[in-house]
Amino acid sequence: MATTLFDDFSPISSKQWKQKIQFELDGADYNKTVIWNSPEDIQVKPFYHYDEDYKTAEVKTQASNFKICQNIFVYDVEKSIQRALNSLDRGAESLRFTIQNEKIDIQKLLENLPLENRIVYFNLNFISIDFVKILDTISIQKKAFFYCNLDPIGYLAREGNWFVTSDKNNFETLEKISKATKNLCLFSIDLSLYQNAGANITQQIAYSLAHANEYLNRFPDWTKPIVFQTAVGTNYFFEIAKLRALRMLFNLIAAEYNPDLDCHLLVTPTKRNKTIYDYNVNMLRTTTECMSAILGGADAVANLPYDSLYHKDNEFGDRLARNQLLILKHESYFDKVDNPADGSYYIESLTIHLAEKSLALFKDIETSGGFLKLLNDGTIKKKIQESAHKEQELFDAQKEVLLGTNKYPNPEDKMKHDLELFPFVKIKPRKTLITPIIEKRLAEKLEQERLEQE
């Protein structure tokens, strides 16, 4: 005869739990002692309970399907080919090529790579019909899945200028490309820019949705997935909920255009909390961030090498970053369970709260004229700067801690002679249509002061 273990225990309500906590606090104020307020203005409680907090977010994630992606910046084609082959041989399952200009011999780059049934991303810092048509032909010949990650609006936000002269010309070129290609997924949303510049999670979700809506308004019949290139930070559960809320809200908005339209989440750890001092801690940060990405439902994860801030691309850093994902996938069994966050009252509650706040902000953006209008008049940049300033103040006051940098620094740690790359905000004087959104790490000012004292 089957018995249920929990029949011997009477259920405990959330009211009873709260009374017990208040008793243990010995007179301290419950709301001030154990409840904290997030930058998104979400009150985080000390416990979550079925009778009060369990409202399922209608989003399904397939954690078991996530792909390990290798980033490759293409400068020397021969070296990029060898790096791609080596990465695929050592566990990478997909590739993301960053290509600066259309002079790169793309046929030579791809002709000997094993790409059948493989997902490959192309971050193009230009817009060219001829170049994209070549990619389309190769994808058909190779039976590969190519995501072309074209994002003129994201380029404007990051660089301050369009790919070509005006918004009209960019969208006309996109339309020509969409008609001239058969096999490519073309559109991408550079959500990582907002995160790395200091936007809070509500802003990241709302801005990326409004950003995507600009494309959907102009291409309402688009049916192929849209790539959201996303960065995740160190707030573990919030970042899981962020990806779930983003997917849920995209499905809600996309249904107004095409019920079958899907989003594809390509996720990487943030640069904002990475440091050049005590750099090995970066591996701990990226590990938890990759975990958030997987549990939140990322379709692909491209890890950030621990030394990417100050070293040029190198085999050792790449291998460690890739091995972190291989361990998560094949030794920690993160590829065995779908919808891993389902039933977690805390994560479900966070997902709902973030979705509600992000949807409200999205509606405000649309009511105010849309994302492109607010980007052009500087509103988006201003709002991100306000959030970034608040976070910077917390870091400067050691209320937001980066171990080894603003807390417990090693005074013997020297970095001046190890810098192969300039790890701080680069000033590039040029004429721009708008003031670009600037990525900036929390530790930059402190690190510059330490370097000067070495």
DRENTOR-636516 format. One record per residue: x, y, z of N, C-alpha, C in turn. Coordinates in steps of 0.05 Angstrom, whole numbers, padded with zeros to 5 digits, always signed. Atoms other than C-alpha are relative to their C-alpha. Last residue first. Layout:
BEGIN
XYZXYZXYZ;...
This chain:
BEGIN
-00020+00023+00002+01053+01014-00191+00028+00010-00006;-00016+00002-00024+01015+01076-00167+00020-00023-00002;-00017-00024-00003+00987+01096-00235+00019-00002+00024;-00021+00002+00021+00962+01025-00246+00019+00024+00002;-00020+00020-00008+00924+01028-00180+00023-00002-00020;-00015-00012-00022+00889+01093-00199+00022-00019+00010;-00018-00020+00010+00870+01064-00266+00016+00013+00022;-00022+00014+00012+00841+01002-00232+00020+00021-00012;-00017+00011-00022+00798+01044-00185+00025-00013-00012;-00014-00022-00014+00770+01084-00243+00019-00010+00021;-00019-00015+00017+00755+01023-00286+00016+00022+00015;-00026-00003-00013+00725+00978-00233+00019+00018-00014;+00002-00012-00026+00651+00985-00252+00028+00007+00012;-00002+00019-00023+00663+00970-00325+00000+00016+00026;-00021-00007-00020+00639+01018-00379-00001-00020+00023;-00004+00021-00019+00600+01008-00444+00023+00008+00019;-00028+00009-00006+00583+01073-00477+00000-00022+00021;+00001+00012-00027+00516+01090-00510+00027-00014+00005;+00003+00029-00003+00531+01134-00570-00002-00009+00029;-00020+00008-00020+00516+01209-00572-00002-00030+00005;+00009+00000-00028+00475+01217-00635+00024-00006+00018;+00027-00009+00001+00489+01233-00708-00012+00003+00028;+00022+00019-00003+00563+01226-00698-00027+00013-00002;+00026-00013+00002+00626+01263-00719-00021-00021+00000;+00012+00002+00027+00688+01229-00693-00026+00015-00001;+00013-00025+00010+00734+01229-00632-00009-00004-00029;-00004+00000+00029+00747+01157-00609-00014+00024-00012;+00011-00025+00011+00756+01156-00533+00008+00001-00030;-00017-00013+00020+00767+01085-00509-00014+00024-00012;+00016-00013+00021+00735+01064-00444+00019+00014-00019;+00018-00021-00009+00785+01021-00406-00015+00012-00023;+00024+00012-00012+00821+00954-00416-00021+00021+00008;+00008-00022-00017+00874+00977-00467-00027-00007+00012;+00022-00016+00010+00900+00911-00493-00006+00022+00019;-00003+00001+00029+00966+00874-00483-00021+00017-00014;+00022-00010+00016+00967+00894-00410+00008+00000-00030;+00014+00023+00012+01015+00849-00371-00022+00009-00020;-00016+00012+00022+01067+00902-00355-00013-00024-00013;-00008-00020+00021+01020+00947-00315+00014-00013-00024;+00011+00006+00026+00987+00889-00278+00011+00017-00023;-00009-00020+00019+01017+00882-00209-00009-00007-00028;+00009+00006+00027+00984+00845-00150+00008+00023-00019;-00023+00009+00015+01025+00856-00088-00006-00006-00029;-00018-00023+00007+00971+00900-00057+00024-00009-00016;-00027+00009-00006+00921+00841-00061+00019+00022-00008;-00019+00000+00022+00853+00872-00057+00027-00010+00009;-00022+00019-00002+00806+00848-00002+00019+00000-00024;-00001+00012-00027+00746+00890-00025+00021-00022-00001;+00007-00021-00020+00743+00940-00082-00003-00012+00028;-00001-00026+00013+00784+00896-00129-00008+00022+00020;-00026-00005+00012+00801+00828-00102+00003+00026-00013;-00022+00010-00017+00728+00811-00090+00027+00003-00015;-00016+00017+00018+00681+00855-00130+00025-00008+00015;-00027+00009-00004+00630+00880-00080+00011-00015-00023;-00002+00020+00021+00569+00923-00088+00029-00009-00002;+00025+00014-00005+00560+00958-00022-00005-00020-00023;-00005+00028-00007+00634+00976-00026-00026-00014+00008;+00005+00002-00029+00616+01051-00026+00004-00028+00011;-00019-00018-00013+00648+01059-00095-00002-00001+00030;-00027+00012+00002+00610+00998-00119+00020+00017+00015;+00000+00024-00018+00543+01024-00093+00028-00013-00001;-00001-00010-00028+00558+01092-00125+00000-00023+00020;-00028-00008-00005+00574+01057-00191+00003+00011+00028;-00016+00025-00005+00507+01021-00189+00029+00007+00006;+00008+00012-00026+00470+01087-00180+00016-00025+00006;-00010-00018-00022+00510+01120-00236-00007-00012+00027;-00028+00006-00003+00495+01061-00283+00013+00016+00022;-00003+00026-00013+00421+01069-00271+00029-00007+00005;+00010-00003-00027+00423+01143-00287+00002-00026+00015;-00020-00013-00016+00468+01131-00347-00009+00004+00029;-00020+00020-00006+00418+01081-00375+00022+00012+00018;+00011+00019-00020+00362+01132-00369+00020-00022+00008;+00003-00014-00026+00403+01186-00404-00010-00019+00022;-00027-00003-00011+00424+01139-00461-00001+00013+00028;-00009+00027-00007+00352+01120-00474+00027+00002+00014;+00014+00010-00024+00328+01192-00472+00010-00027+00009;-00017+00004-00023+00381+01218-00520-00013-00010+00025;+00001-00024-00016+00334+01247-00573+00016-00002+00026;-00010-00024+00014+00355+01195-00625+00000+00025+00018;-00029+00003+00004+00347+01136-00578+00012+00025-00013;-00013-00005-00026+00279+01161-00556+00030-00004-00001;+00003-00028-00007+00256+01166-00628+00014+00007+00026;-00018-00015+00017+00285+01098-00646-00002+00030+00006;-00027+00001-00009+00251+01065-00587+00019+00018-00016;-00016+00023+00008+00181+01087-00602+00029+00002+00007;-00009-00002+00028+00141+01151-00602+00017-00023-00010;-00017-00024+00004+00127+01165-00529+00011+00002-00028;+00018-00024-00002+00069+01115-00527+00015+00026-00005;+00017+00000+00024+00116+01060-00552-00018+00025+00000;-00017-00006+00023+00167+01076-00498-00016+00003-00026;-00006-00029-00002+00113+01078-00444+00018+00009-00024;+00024-00015+00008+00087+01010-00468+00005+00030+00001;+00002+00004+00029+00157+00980-00463-00024+00017-00010;-00019-00019+00011+00163+01009-00392-00001-00002-00031;+00010-00027-00006+00098+00974-00371+00019+00021-00013;+00022-00005+00019+00120+00910-00405-00011+00028+00004;-00012-00004+00027+00187+00912-00368-00022+00006-00020;-00014-00026+00001+00153+00922-00301+00011+00006-00027;+00020-00022-00003+00104+00865-00312+00013+00027-00002;+00016-00002+00024+00157+00818-00340-00020+00023+00002;-00016-00013+00021+00205+00833-00284-00016+00003-00026;-00004-00028-00007+00151+00818-00232+00017+00015-00021;+00025-00015+00003+00128+00754-00266+00005+00030+00006;+00007-00001+00029+00199+00727-00275-00025+00017-00004;-00017-00020+00013+00217+00746-00203-00007+00003-00030;+00009-00027-00010+00157+00708-00176+00017+00022-00013;+00026-00006+00013+00173+00647-00219-00010+00027+00008;-00005-00007+00028+00245+00650-00196-00025+00006-00015;-00016-00025+00001+00226+00653-00122+00004+00008-00029;+00018-00023-00006+00170+00602-00126+00015+00026-00003;-00015-00016-00020+00216+00552-00161-00016+00025+00005;+00007+00008-00027+00165+00507-00196+00016+00014+00022;+00028+00004-00005+00196+00512-00265-00005-00009+00029;+00009-00020-00020+00268+00536-00262-00030-00003+00006;-00011+00005-00027+00296+00473-00295-00010+00019+00021;+00016-00016-00019+00249+00479-00356+00010-00003+00029;+00013-00023+00012+00286+00423-00392-00017+00014+00021;+00026-00008-00009+00334+00377-00355-00010+00024-00015;+00018+00023-00004+00393+00336-00378-00028+00008+00006;+00014+00006+00025+00439+00388-00410-00021-00022+00003;+00018-00022+00006+00460+00419-00344-00015-00005-00026;+00026+00010+00011+00489+00351-00326-00020+00023-00004;+00020-00010-00019+00546+00378-00282-00029-00006-00009;-00006+00010-00026+00597+00336-00319-00019+00009+00022;-00005+00029+00000+00576+00342-00391+00007-00012+00027;+00018+00016+00017+00543+00410-00397+00004-00030+00005;+00028-00004-00006+00572+00449-00339-00018-00019-00015;+00004+00011-00026+00641+00418-00349-00029+00003+00008;+00000+00030+00003+00639+00432-00423-00005-00014+00026;+00026+00008+00011+00618+00504-00409-00002-00030-00004;+00021-00006-00020+00677+00516-00363-00027-00009-00009;+00001+00023-00019+00721+00479-00413-00020+00006+00022;+00016+00022+00012+00704+00531-00466-00003-00023+00019;+00028-00009+00003+00728+00588-00423-00018-00022-00011;+00012+00000-00027+00791+00550-00403-00029+00009-00001;+00005+00028-00009+00806+00533-00476-00012+00000+00028;+00022+00012+00015+00796+00604-00501-00007-00028+00012;+00024-00013-00010+00842+00633-00447-00025-00012-00013;+00004+00008-00028+00896+00583-00465-00025+00011+00012;+00010+00027-00002+00889+00590-00540-00006-00008+00029;-00021+00020-00003+00897+00665-00541-00012-00027+00006;+00010+00028+00002+00857+00725-00562+00022-00020+00001;+00010+00006+00027+00895+00788-00541-00011-00029+00000;-00016+00016+00017+00902+00798-00466-00013-00002-00028;-00027-00011+00003+00876+00855-00423+00019-00017-00017;-00002-00030-00002+00801+00850-00419+00028+00010-00007;+00008-00013+00025+00796+00779-00447+00002+00030+00001;-00020-00020+00006+00836+00749-00390-00007+00017-00024;-00007-00014-00024+00782+00706-00357+00018+00024-00005;-00025+00008-00013+00755+00685-00425+00008+00018+00023;-00020-00022+00001+00682+00704-00437+00026-00010+00013;-00013-00009-00025+00635+00646-00451+00021+00021-00006;-00027-00006+00007+00591+00641-00512+00014+00011+00024;-00016-00015-00020+00526+00608-00492+00028+00002-00011;-00028+00004+00003+00473+00584-00543+00014+00018+00021;-00003+00019+00022+00398+00574-00540+00030-00006-00005;-00017-00009+00022+00396+00606-00471+00000-00021-00022;+00010+00009+00026+00338+00582-00428+00016+00010-00023;+00020-00019+00010+00345+00616-00361-00010-00006-00028;+00025+00004-00015+00379+00555-00331-00022+00019-00009;+00011+00026+00007+00433+00559-00385-00027-00005+00013;+00008+00001+00028+00445+00633-00379-00013-00026-00008;+00025-00015+00003+00444+00632-00303-00010-00001-00029;+00021+00016-00012+00496+00576-00304-00027+00015-00002;+00008+00020+00020+00538+00617-00353-00022-00019+00011;+00015-00014+00021+00536+00675-00304-00008-00019-00022;+00027-00003-00010+00556+00629-00246-00017+00014-00021;+00012+00026-00004+00617+00605-00286-00029+00004+00010;+00011+00010+00025+00633+00675-00312-00013-00028+00003;+00023-00016+00009+00640+00703-00242-00012-00011-00026;+00022+00006-00018+00683+00646-00217-00025+00015-00009;+00010+00027+00007+00728+00652-00278-00023-00008+00018;+00018-00002+00024+00733+00727-00268-00011-00027-00008;+00028-00001-00011+00761+00712-00198-00019+00003-00023;+00010+00027-00002+00825+00692-00235-00029-00001+00011;+00015+00008+00024+00835+00765-00254-00011-00028+00001;+00011+00025-00010+00857+00787-00185-00018-00013-00021;-00014+00009-00024+00867+00855-00218-00014-00024+00012;-00027+00007+00008+00842+00863-00289+00017-00009+00023;-00022-00016-00010+00769+00861-00270+00027-00009-00011;-00026+00013+00003+00702+00838-00296+00023+00019+00007;-00011+00007-00026+00637+00866-00268+00027-00014-00001;+00003-00022-00019+00614+00904-00330+00013-00007+00027;-00027-00011-00005+00641+00854-00381-00001+00019+00024;-00004-00029+00001+00577+00813-00377+00029+00007+00002;-00004-00015-00025+00576+00738-00390+00005+00030-00005;-00028-00001-00008+00551+00715-00459+00002+00014+00027;-00007-00013-00025+00483+00695-00485+00029-00002+00006;-00029+00004+00001+00455+00680-00554+00012+00016+00023;-00016-00013-00020+00379+00676-00543+00030-00009-00001;-00023+00018-00004+00339+00659-00605+00019+00015+00018;-00025-00013-00006+00270+00691-00609+00021-00021+00006;-00014+00009-00024+00211+00659-00644+00024+00018+00004;-00026-00013-00002+00158+00680-00694+00013-00006+00027;-00022+00020+00001+00103+00627-00700+00027+00013+00002;+00001+00018-00024+00045+00672-00677+00024-00019+00001;-00001+00027+00011+00065+00726-00729+00002-00020+00024;-00010+00000+00028+00055+00800-00720-00003-00027-00012;+00015-00020+00013+00014+00808-00655+00007+00002-00030;+00026+00012+00008+00043+00742-00632-00018+00020-00014;-00002+00011+00027+00111+00776-00633-00026-00012-00010;+00000-00022+00020+00091+00819-00573+00001-00011-00029;+00025-00015-00002+00071+00761-00528-00002+00021-00021;+00022+00016+00011+00127+00716-00551-00026+00014+00000;-00004+00000+00029+00177+00772-00538-00023-00017-00014;+00011-00025+00011+00147+00781-00469+00004+00001-00030;+00029-00001-00003+00157+00708-00450-00012+00025-00013;+00012+00019+00019+00227+00704-00479-00031+00001+00001;-00005-00010+00027+00249+00766-00442-00013-00017-00021;+00019-00022+00004+00216+00743-00377+00003+00012-00029;+00027+00011+00002+00253+00677-00380-00020+00021-00006;+00002+00014+00025+00319+00711-00396-00027-00013-00004;-00002-00019+00022+00311+00760-00339-00004-00014-00027;+00026-00010+00004+00288+00706-00290-00001+00020-00023;+00017+00022+00010+00353+00670-00297-00027+00010-00007;-00008+00004+00028+00390+00736-00290-00015-00024-00013;+00012-00022+00016+00350+00754-00227+00007-00004-00030;+00028+00007+00004+00368+00686-00197-00014+00021-00017;+00006+00027+00011+00443+00696-00206-00029-00005-00006;+00024+00004-00017+00455+00770-00197-00014-00025-00009;-00007+00018-00022+00525+00765-00229-00024-00005+00019;-00017-00009-00022+00509+00793-00297+00001-00020+00023;+00011+00006-00026+00483+00765-00362+00020+00008+00022;-00021+00003-00021+00497+00793-00431-00014-00004+00027;+00005-00009-00028+00448+00782-00488+00024-00004+00018;-00027+00004-00011+00452+00777-00563+00001+00013+00027;-00005-00019-00022+00378+00770-00579+00028-00006+00011;-00020+00006-00020+00373+00734-00646+00002+00023+00020;-00016-00024-00004+00308+00740-00685+00019-00006+00023;-00007-00009-00027+00279+00675-00710+00016+00026+00000;-00023+00014-00011+00250+00671-00781+00008+00011+00027;+00008+00026-00013+00179+00692-00799+00023-00014+00014;-00025+00016-00006+00183+00765-00820-00007-00025+00016;+00003+00028+00010+00115+00788-00846+00024-00017+00005;+00021+00015-00015+00112+00851-00803-00004-00029-00009;+00000+00026+00013+00180+00877-00830-00021-00018+00013;-00008-00003+00028+00179+00951-00815-00001-00025-00016;+00018-00020+00012+00139+00947-00750+00006+00003-00030;+00025+00014+00006+00176+00882-00733-00020+00019-00013;-00004+00017+00023+00243+00918-00739-00027-00013-00008;-00006-00018+00022+00223+00975-00692+00003-00016-00026;+00025-00009+00012+00191+00923-00647+00004+00020-00023;+00011+00020+00018+00258+00891-00636-00025+00009-00014;-00020+00001+00021+00287+00955-00605-00010-00020-00021;+00007-00023+00016+00223+00962-00563+00018+00002-00024;+00026+00006+00013+00235+00891-00539-00009+00023-00018;-00005+00020+00021+00309+00904-00526-00026-00007-00015;-00014-00013+00022+00294+00969-00489+00003-00021-00023;+00018-00018+00014+00241+00935-00445+00014+00013-00024;+00022+00014+00013+00285+00876-00426-00017+00019-00017;-00011+00017+00020+00348+00916-00412-00022-00015-00016;-00007-00016+00024+00309+00971-00377+00011-00018-00022;+00025-00009+00012+00277+00921-00329+00006+00016-00025;+00012+00022+00015+00345+00889-00317-00026+00008-00013;+00011+00021-00018+00381+00953-00298-00015-00020-00017;+00029+00000-00002+00422+00990-00351-00009-00022+00020;+00010-00005-00027+00496+00996-00336-00030+00002+00003;-00001-00029-00005+00531+01004-00403-00012+00007+00027;-00028-00008-00005+00548+00929-00405+00003+00030+00005;-00009+00012-00025+00474+00912-00397+00028+00010+00007;+00014-00013-00022+00450+00960-00450+00010-00010+00026;-00009-00028-00002+00503+00938-00501-00013+00013+00025;-00024-00001-00017+00489+00864-00488+00009+00029+00005;+00009-00005-00028+00418+00872-00516+00024+00003+00019;-00024+00000-00017+00446+00876-00587-00008+00010+00028;+00003-00021-00019+00382+00855-00623+00024-00001+00019;-00011+00004-00026+00392+00813-00686-00005+00025+00018;+00002-00022-00020+00357+00806-00752+00011-00008+00027;-00014-00025+00004+00378+00765-00812+00002+00018+00024;+00013-00016-00020+00362+00691-00805+00015+00027+00002;-00013-00013-00022+00389+00665-00871-00021+00011+00020;-00006+00019-00022+00363+00612-00919+00009+00013+00026;+00021+00020-00006+00328+00649-00975+00004-00015+00026;-00011+00024-00014+00365+00713-00989-00023-00019+00006;-00021+00012+00017+00352+00769-01041+00010-00026+00013;+00011+00011+00025+00285+00791-01012+00020-00016-00016;+00020+00020-00008+00312+00799-00941-00013-00013-00025;-00014+00024-00009+00374+00834-00968-00020-00022+00006;-00012+00013+00024+00332+00884-01007+00014-00026+00007;+00023+00012+00016+00290+00898-00945+00011-00014-00025;+00009+00024-00014+00353+00907-00903-00022-00014-00016;-00020+00021+00006+00380+00956-00955-00008-00026+00013;+00004+00007+00028+00315+00997-00951+00020-00022-00008;+00023+00018+00001+00321+00995-00875-00007-00008-00029;-00006+00025-00014+00391+01023-00877-00023-00020-00002;-00018+00015+00017+00375+01076-00930+00006-00027+00013;+00015+00009+00023+00315+01101-00890+00017-00018-00018;+00016+00023-00008+00355+01105-00825-00015-00012-00024;+00025-00006-00015+00406+01150-00858-00015-00025+00007;+00013-00027-00001+00477+01154-00885-00024+00004+00017;-00001-00018+00024+00499+01081-00886-00018+00023+00004;-00019+00013+00018+00517+01036-00826+00004+00018-00025;+00011+00022+00014+00482+01087-00782+00022-00014-00016;+00006-00003+00028+00520+01131-00734-00013-00025-00011;+00010-00027+00004+00528+01139-00659-00007+00007-00028;-00020-00016+00014+00573+01078-00654-00009+00029-00004;-00027+00005-00009+00536+01035-00602+00020+00020-00012;-00002-00004-00029+00465+01060-00609+00028-00002+00010;+00004-00028-00005+00471+01068-00685+00004+00006+00030;-00024-00014+00010+00500+00998-00691-00001+00030+00006;-00021+00005-00021+00443+00971-00648+00026+00013-00008;+00007-00017-00023+00394+01005-00695+00020-00004+00022;-00007-00028+00004+00430+00976-00756-00007+00018+00024;+00013-00016-00020+00426+00905-00728+00008+00030-00003;+00000-00028+00009+00445+00850-00776-00017+00017+00019;-00003-00020-00022+00459+00786-00737+00002+00029-00010;-00016-00022+00011+00470+00741-00798+00002+00024+00018;+00014-00023-00012+00447+00676-00765+00018+00025-00007;-00015-00025-00003+00470+00619-00810-00019+00022+00011;+00019-00020-00009+00443+00548-00803+00015+00026+00007;-00005-00011-00026+00484+00500-00845-00021+00021+00007;+00022+00009-00017+00467+00454-00903+00004+00009+00029;-00011+00014-00023+00536+00470-00931-00021-00013+00017;-00019+00020+00009+00511+00489-01000+00009-00018+00023;+00016+00020+00015+00450+00526-00973+00019-00023-00008;+00016+00014-00020+00492+00562-00920-00017-00021-00013;-00016+00019-00015+00544+00579-00972-00017-00016+00019;-00008+00022+00018+00493+00611-01018+00015-00021+00014;+00024+00015+00005+00464+00653-00962+00006-00024-00017;+00005+00016-00024+00533+00675-00939-00025-00018-00005;-00020+00021+00000+00548+00698-01011-00004-00018+00024;+00009+00019+00021+00482+00737-01012+00020-00024-00002;+00021+00017-00013+00503+00770-00946-00010-00021-00020;-00013+00017-00021+00568+00796-00977-00021-00019+00012;-00016+00020+00014+00532+00822-01040+00013-00020+00020;+00017+00020+00012+00478+00857-01000+00016-00022-00012;-00006+00004+00028+00527+00893-00955-00017-00022-00012;+00024+00011+00012+00518+00923-00886+00005-00002-00030;+00006-00013+00025+00578+00935-00842-00026-00012-00011;-00001-00028-00006+00603+00914-00773-00003+00017-00025;-00011-00016+00022+00579+00843-00787+00000+00030+00008;+00004-00028-00008+00568+00796-00728+00015+00018-00020;-00018-00020+00012+00561+00729-00762-00007+00028+00010;+00009-00028-00002+00532+00670-00724+00021+00018-00013;-00023-00019+00002+00541+00597-00743-00012+00028+00000;+00008-00029-00002+00493+00541-00724+00025+00017+00000;-00013-00015-00021+00515+00471-00748-00010+00029-00001;+00018+00000-00024+00472+00423-00788+00012+00015+00024;+00026+00012+00004+00531+00415-00837-00016-00002+00026;+00022-00017-00008+00586+00465-00819-00028-00013-00004;+00022+00019-00001+00650+00424-00820-00025+00014+00011;+00011+00005-00027+00697+00481-00840-00023-00020-00001;-00010+00025-00011+00736+00476-00905-00009-00006+00029;+00002+00022+00019+00698+00528-00947+00009-00027+00012;+00019+00021-00007+00683+00576-00890+00002-00026-00016;+00003+00004-00029+00740+00626-00887-00017-00025+00006;-00024+00014-00009+00757+00618-00961-00002-00006+00030;+00000+00027+00012+00686+00636-00980+00024-00017+00009;+00018+00017-00016+00685+00694-00931-00001-00028-00011;+00007+00021+00019+00746+00728-00961-00017-00021+00014;-00006+00026-00009+00746+00789-00916-00010-00021-00020;-00023+00009+00014+00741+00853-00956+00009-00028+00008;+00008+00019+00021+00670+00862-00931+00024-00009-00017;+00006-00012+00026+00693+00894-00866-00004-00021-00021;-00002-00029+00000+00699+00883-00791-00007+00012-00027;-00014-00008+00025+00677+00811-00786-00002+00030-00003;+00003-00029+00002+00659+00780-00718+00017+00010-00023;-00022-00015+00013+00650+00705-00726-00007+00030+00001;+00009-00028+00005+00606+00668-00676+00024+00015-00011;-00020-00020+00003+00615+00592-00678-00013+00028-00004;+00008-00021+00019+00574+00532-00656+00022+00022+00000;+00021+00011+00017+00586+00466-00621-00011+00020-00020;+00019-00020+00009+00653+00480-00588-00021-00012-00018;+00026-00001-00015+00682+00418-00556-00019+00022-00008;-00003+00000-00029+00757+00414-00572-00027+00005+00015;-00012+00025-00007+00753+00395-00646+00001-00003+00031;+00020+00021+00005+00704+00452-00658+00011-00027+00009;+00022-00004-00019+00752+00501-00625-00021-00022-00003;-00009+00008-00026+00812+00475-00663-00022+00002+00021;-00003+00029+00000+00776+00480-00729+00008-00011+00027;+00026+00012+00002+00753+00551-00714+00001-00031+00001;+00013-00004-00026+00822+00573-00691-00028-00013+00000;-00013+00019-00019+00854+00543-00753-00013+00002+00028;+00008+00027+00008+00804+00579-00798+00011-00020+00020;+00028+00004-00008+00813+00644-00760-00010-00027-00007;+00000+00005-00029+00889+00639-00767-00028-00005+00010;-00013+00026-00005+00882+00631-00843+00000-00007+00030;+00018+00021+00008+00832+00689-00848+00011-00028+00007;-00016+00017+00018+00874+00739-00809-00017-00025-00006;-00018-00020+00011+00827+00791-00780+00018-00014-00020;-00014+00007+00025+00766+00751-00761+00017+00024-00009;-00003-00025+00014+00746+00757-00687+00017-00005-00025;-00024-00003+00016+00724+00688-00665+00000+00027-00015;-00003-00026+00013+00675+00674-00609+00026+00001-00015;-00026-00011-00001+00662+00600-00594+00001+00027-00015;-00008-00017+00023+00592+00576-00578+00028+00012+00004;-00025-00013-00009+00572+00518-00533+00011+00015-00024;-00025+00006+00015+00501+00501-00554+00023+00016+00012;-00018-00023+00003+00439+00499-00509+00026-00010-00013;-00007-00005+00028+00389+00443-00524+00022+00022-00003;-00016+00022+00011+00385+00413-00454+00009+00006-00028;-00028-00003-00008+00363+00480-00425+00017-00022-00013;-00012+00025+00006+00298+00478-00465+00030+00001+00006;-00028-00003+00009+00258+00535-00436+00011-00028-00003;-00013+00026-00001+00182+00540-00431+00028+00003-00011;-00024+00002+00017+00149+00605-00413+00013-00027+00004;+00005+00017+00023+00081+00619-00383+00023+00001-00020;-00006-00016+00024+00104+00645-00316-00003-00018-00025;-00018+00010+00021+00071+00603-00263+00003+00019-00023;+00016-00006+00024+00041+00640-00204+00019-00006-00023;-00002+00018+00023+00066+00614-00138-00020+00007-00022;-00019-00009+00021+00078+00671-00090+00000-00017-00025;-00002-00029+00004+00025+00670-00036+00015+00008-00025;+00026-00013-00003-00001+00600-00024+00000+00029-00006;+00020+00007+00020+00061+00567-00052-00025+00016+00001;+00019+00021-00009+00111+00604-00009-00021-00005-00021;+00023+00000+00019+00172+00647-00020-00016-00025+00005;+00010+00027+00008+00223+00663+00034-00023+00004-00019;-00018+00021-00011+00268+00721+00056-00009-00028-00007;+00007+00010-00026+00231+00770+00010+00019-00022+00010;-00008+00028-00002+00259+00810-00048-00004-00009+00029;-00006+00007-00028+00223+00876-00060+00004-00031+00001;+00015+00024-00007+00228+00893-00134+00008-00007+00029;+00021-00007-00019+00248+00965-00149-00018-00024+00005;+00024+00000+00016+00290+00944-00210-00025+00007+00016;-00001-00023+00017+00353+00963-00172-00025+00003-00018;-00018+00003+00023+00331+00910-00122+00001+00026-00016;+00012-00011+00024+00299+00926-00054+00021-00001-00022;-00017-00019+00013+00316+00883+00006-00012+00008-00027;+00010-00006+00027+00271+00848+00056+00019+00021-00012;-00002+00023+00017+00303+00815+00117-00011+00004-00028;-00022+00018-00006+00319+00872+00165+00004-00022-00021;-00026-00012+00004+00279+00932+00142+00023-00019+00003;-00002-00012+00027+00213+00897+00129+00028+00012-00004;-00001+00021+00020+00219+00852+00191+00006+00012-00028;+00021-00004+00020+00236+00908+00239+00003-00020-00023;-00009-00016+00024+00279+00881+00295-00022+00001-00020;+00008-00028-00001+00242+00859+00358+00010+00017-00023;-00002-00012-00027+00276+00793+00371-00004+00030+00000;-00013-00026+00004+00286+00775+00297+00002+00015+00027;-00029+00004-00001+00270+00702+00316+00016+00027-00003;-00007+00008-00027+00198+00721+00332+00030-00002+00003;+00002-00024-00016+00191+00758+00266+00007-00005+00029;-00023-00017+00006+00217+00697+00229-00001+00025+00018;-00024+00013-00011+00166+00652+00264+00025+00017-00004;+00002-00004-00029+00109+00700+00249+00025-00012+00013;-00007-00028-00006+00131+00702+00176-00001+00005+00030;-00029-00003+00005+00131+00626+00171+00008+00029+00008;-00014+00013-00023+00061+00623+00203+00031+00003-00003;+00004-00017-00024+00034+00674+00153+00015-00012+00024;-00020-00022+00001+00065+00636+00095-00003+00018+00024;+00007-00023+00017+00023+00576+00116+00023+00020+00000;-00006-00025-00015+00051+00511+00144-00005+00024-00019;-00012-00022+00016+00022+00446+00119+00003+00025+00017;+00021-00020+00007+00011+00390+00170+00013+00023-00016;-00006-00028-00007+00062+00335+00168-00022+00019-00009;-00005-00001-00028+00047+00260+00169+00006+00028+00010;+00026+00002-00013+00015+00263+00100+00003+00003+00031;+00008-00026-00011+00083+00287+00075-00027+00000+00013;-00017-00008-00023+00110+00216+00067-00011+00026+00013;-00013-00026+00007+00053+00195+00021+00014+00010+00025;+00006-00021-00019+00035+00121+00029+00016+00025-00008;-00016-00024+00002+00030+00066-00022-00008+00021+00020;+00017-00024+00000+00000+00000+00000+00018+00025+00000;
